[in-house]
Amino acid sequence: MPIYEYICNDCQTRYERIVISSNQKIECPKCSSGRHTLQLSVFSAGKSSNGSASTTASPATGGCACTPSTCGCN
């Protein structure tokens, strides 16, 4: 179940929703409007148990879609 980020076209509130099916009705939590724009989401790189960025995946191997300057993959 993906989590999508939206911005309300009426009141400009940003919110997230877990989307279970394609016919699910999505409404703004502030004004209840159904008019929204899907936002591009930014993801976070995982951390290892010692607190440093995980280096098990790398862009060269196709393990992640980030760059070394944005998430610490080397």
VENZI-V854708 format. One line per field, one symbol per residue. ss: DSSP state (a for helix, b for strand, c for the rest). phi: phi as a letter, one per 40 degrees, with the letter a starting at -180 (. if undefined). burial: + if it has 16 or more other C-alpha atoms within 10 Angstrom, else -. A space follows every 10 residues. Layout:
ss: ???
phi: ???
burial: ???
This chain:
ss: cbbbbbbbcc cccbbbbbbc cccccccccc cccccbbbbc ccccccbccc ccbcccccaa accccccaaa accc
phi: .cbbbbbccc bgccabacbc accccbbccc bgcccabcbc cbbbccbccc gcccbcbadc cgcabcbdcb agcb
burial: ----++++-- ---+++---- -----+++-- -----+---- ---------- ---++--+-- -----+---- +++-
